[in-house]
Amino acid sequence: MIRILTIVLLSHILWMENIQTEPSEPITELLSSTEASFLNDIFKEEREGFDFFEKQIAFICINGEWGKEAYFKMHTLHAEYANTPYPYPCNKGTLYIFNATQKDECGGYDAAIIYWSKRRYSNEDVVLRIKKHRLRIKKHRRDCQGVVWGSDHPKE
């Protein structure tokens, strides 16, 4: 019951915060206190003393989607449709907690959650995946500088 109330509260807070819909990074800000409480609750057995408050977490869906918005939207929809004939599918994911070296290597993320994956990755594989994604984002930003959208020519 507490979990459902937390999810409903979370959905209203996310709606009120007007979250951006196109994240450019796996996560661009710290978790809110509601998000941290929710993650502390659902990962209570796996986190081994790790606390999500004031942490940066990379949210990675195995289909290539990045960002906390999609992850929390999935949980919100699951709670809203839980008592219907067609409940919304939900997957809490696998938590990967990084040590200090891994945190530095992947750009400051304290942990990552990979969801909708049947495979268990090593922390090194997850760090490598985050590093590659960050490089793709940087390359995309560099390639798009000065480009006028809808035109094949750079802006002059």
One Martini backbone bead per residue (centre of mass of N, CA, C, O) as a GRO file, in nm:
protein
  156
    1MET     BB    1   0.058   0.063  -0.021
    2ILE     BB    2   0.300   0.254   0.003
    3ARG     BB    3   0.402   0.216  -0.286
    4ILE     BB    4   0.153   0.330  -0.430
    5LEU     BB    5   0.159   0.609  -0.298
    6THR     BB    6   0.442   0.683  -0.397
    7ILE     BB    7   0.379   0.665  -0.700
    8VAL     BB    8   0.152   0.871  -0.709
    9LEU     BB    9   0.317   1.103  -0.594
   10LEU     BB   10   0.537   1.096  -0.809
   11SER     BB   11   0.358   1.159  -1.055
   12HIS     BB   12   0.273   1.443  -0.955
   13ILE     BB   13   0.555   1.566  -0.929
   14LEU     BB   14   0.648   1.520  -1.222
   15TRP     BB   15   0.421   1.686  -1.347
   16MET     BB   16   0.488   1.957  -1.191
   17GLU     BB   17   0.804   1.979  -1.292
   18ASN     BB   18   0.835   1.965  -1.595
   19ILE     BB   19   0.977   1.747  -1.756
   20GLN     BB   20   1.187   1.663  -1.973
   21THR     BB   21   1.167   1.464  -2.285
   22GLU     BB   22   1.489   1.508  -2.381
   23PRO     BB   23   1.741   1.344  -2.288
   24SER     BB   24   2.106   1.377  -2.309
   25GLU     BB   25   2.133   1.215  -2.052
   26PRO     BB   26   2.096   0.981  -1.823
   27ILE     BB   27   2.149   1.228  -1.624
   28THR     BB   28   2.117   1.584  -1.501
   29GLU     BB   29   2.030   1.517  -1.200
   30LEU     BB   30   1.925   1.484  -0.909
   31LEU     BB   31   1.742   1.330  -0.700
   32SER     BB   32   1.467   1.327  -0.555
   33SER     BB   33   1.326   1.244  -0.260
   34THR     BB   34   1.105   1.064  -0.382
   35GLU     BB   35   1.285   0.895  -0.568
   36ALA     BB   36   1.477   0.793  -0.347
   37SER     BB   37   1.265   0.651  -0.174
   38PHE     BB   38   1.166   0.456  -0.387
   39LEU     BB   39   1.444   0.318  -0.441
   40ASN     BB   40   1.498   0.229  -0.152
   41ASP     BB   41   1.253   0.038  -0.146
   42ILE     BB   42   1.295  -0.151  -0.410
   43PHE     BB   43   1.628  -0.185  -0.318
   44LYS     BB   44   1.673  -0.296  -0.018
   45GLU     BB   45   1.836  -0.568  -0.078
   46GLU     BB   46   2.063  -0.458  -0.297
   47ARG     BB   47   2.209  -0.188  -0.165
   48GLU     BB   48   2.386  -0.225   0.092
   49GLY     BB   49   2.349   0.091   0.221
   50PHE     BB   50   2.266   0.240  -0.009
   51ASP     BB   51   2.188   0.584  -0.090
   52PHE     BB   52   1.989   0.791  -0.308
   53PHE     BB   53   2.057   1.041  -0.177
   54GLU     BB   54   2.234   1.264  -0.355
   55LYS     BB   55   2.228   1.107  -0.640
   56GLN     BB   56   2.366   0.969  -0.938
   57ILE     BB   57   2.168   0.812  -1.194
   58ALA     BB   58   2.169   0.565  -1.434
   59PHE     BB   59   1.922   0.516  -1.688
   60ILE     BB   60   1.883   0.189  -1.854
   61CYS     BB   61   1.755   0.072  -2.139
   62ILE     BB   62   1.789  -0.193  -2.354
   63ASN     BB   63   1.661  -0.017  -2.607
   64GLY     BB   64   1.827   0.282  -2.552
   65GLU     BB   65   1.701   0.421  -2.324
   66TRP     BB   66   1.733   0.729  -2.143
   67GLY     BB   67   1.642   0.802  -1.823
   68LYS     BB   68   1.419   0.878  -1.560
   69GLU     BB   69   1.147   0.932  -1.694
   70ALA     BB   70   1.087   0.647  -1.809
   71TYR     BB   71   1.109   0.489  -1.545
   72PHE     BB   72   0.886   0.646  -1.378
   73LYS     BB   73   0.660   0.613  -1.582
   74MET     BB   74   0.638   0.308  -1.566
   75HIS     BB   75   0.559   0.302  -1.261
   76THR     BB   76   0.311   0.483  -1.281
   77LEU     BB   77   0.149   0.310  -1.485
   78HIS     BB   78   0.144   0.057  -1.313
   79ALA     BB   79  -0.022   0.181  -1.079
   80GLU     BB   80  -0.272   0.281  -1.246
   81TYR     BB   81  -0.309  -0.034  -1.389
   82ALA     BB   82  -0.324  -0.264  -1.165
   83ASN     BB   83  -0.669  -0.290  -1.157
   84THR     BB   84  -0.669  -0.401  -1.444
   85PRO     BB   85  -0.686  -0.615  -1.715
   86TYR     BB   86  -0.425  -0.420  -1.825
   87PRO     BB   87  -0.140  -0.415  -1.710
   88TYR     BB   88   0.143  -0.247  -1.671
   89PRO     BB   89   0.452  -0.300  -1.737
   90CYS     BB   90   0.726  -0.399  -1.508
   91ASN     BB   91   1.076  -0.298  -1.416
   92LYS     BB   92   1.323  -0.242  -1.183
   93GLY     BB   93   1.587  -0.385  -1.220
   94THR     BB   94   1.942  -0.332  -1.205
   95LEU     BB   95   2.184  -0.275  -0.965
   96TYR     BB   96   2.476  -0.051  -0.993
   97ILE     BB   97   2.749  -0.004  -0.788
   98PHE     BB   98   2.999   0.233  -0.750
   99ASN     BB   99   3.306   0.312  -0.727
  100ALA     BB  100   3.526   0.567  -0.736
  101THR     BB  101   3.654   0.494  -1.009
  102GLN     BB  102   3.392   0.443  -1.169
  103LYS     BB  103   3.272   0.721  -1.123
  104ASP     BB  104   3.491   0.877  -1.278
  105GLU     BB  105   3.471   0.723  -1.556
  106CYS     BB  106   3.137   0.796  -1.588
  107GLY     BB  107   3.088   1.108  -1.473
  108GLY     BB  108   2.954   1.073  -1.156
  109TYR     BB  109   2.818   0.809  -1.111
  110ASP     BB  110   2.699   0.606  -0.849
  111ALA     BB  111   2.485   0.462  -1.044
  112ALA     BB  112   2.291   0.191  -1.200
  113ILE     BB  113   1.995   0.122  -1.408
  114ILE     BB  114   1.894  -0.181  -1.555
  115TYR     BB  115   1.625  -0.236  -1.781
  116TRP     BB  116   1.492  -0.501  -1.958
  117SER     BB  117   1.704  -0.728  -1.862
  118LYS     BB  118   1.842  -1.061  -1.848
  119ARG     BB  119   2.118  -0.956  -1.807
  120ARG     BB  120   2.427  -0.968  -1.637
  121TYR     BB  121   2.646  -0.724  -1.550
  122SER     BB  122   2.923  -0.566  -1.516
  123ASN     BB  123   3.049  -0.280  -1.402
  124GLU     BB  124   3.241  -0.235  -1.643
  125ASP     BB  125   3.021  -0.253  -1.864
  126VAL     BB  126   2.854  -0.013  -1.763
  127VAL     BB  127   3.072   0.202  -1.779
  128LEU     BB  128   3.125   0.169  -2.081
  129ARG     BB  129   2.838   0.241  -2.174
  130ILE     BB  130   2.840   0.528  -2.060
  131LYS     BB  131   3.089   0.636  -2.207
  132LYS     BB  132   2.980   0.591  -2.495
  133HIS     BB  133   2.731   0.770  -2.466
  134ARG     BB  134   2.882   1.034  -2.399
  135LEU     BB  135   3.039   1.042  -2.667
  136ARG     BB  136   2.790   1.056  -2.854
  137ILE     BB  137   2.684   1.321  -2.743
  138LYS     BB  138   2.931   1.496  -2.805
  139LYS     BB  139   2.938   1.439  -3.108
  140HIS     BB  140   2.655   1.542  -3.171
  141ARG     BB  141   2.701   1.831  -3.072
  142ARG     BB  142   2.938   1.893  -3.260
  143ASP     BB  143   2.787   1.828  -3.534
  144CYS     BB  144   2.538   2.046  -3.465
  145GLN     BB  145   2.699   2.287  -3.488
  146GLY     BB  146   2.551   2.526  -3.698
  147VAL     BB  147   2.286   2.385  -3.762
  148VAL     BB  148   2.014   2.398  -3.974
  149TRP     BB  149   1.714   2.291  -3.949
  150GLY     BB  150   1.621   2.168  -4.273
  151SER     BB  151   1.926   2.172  -4.355
  152ASP     BB  152   2.245   2.103  -4.527
  153HIS     BB  153   2.353   2.373  -4.408
  154PRO     BB  154   2.540   2.569  -4.248
  155LYS     BB  155   2.555   2.820  -4.043
  156GLU     BB  156   2.650   3.181  -4.113
   0.00000   0.00000   0.00000
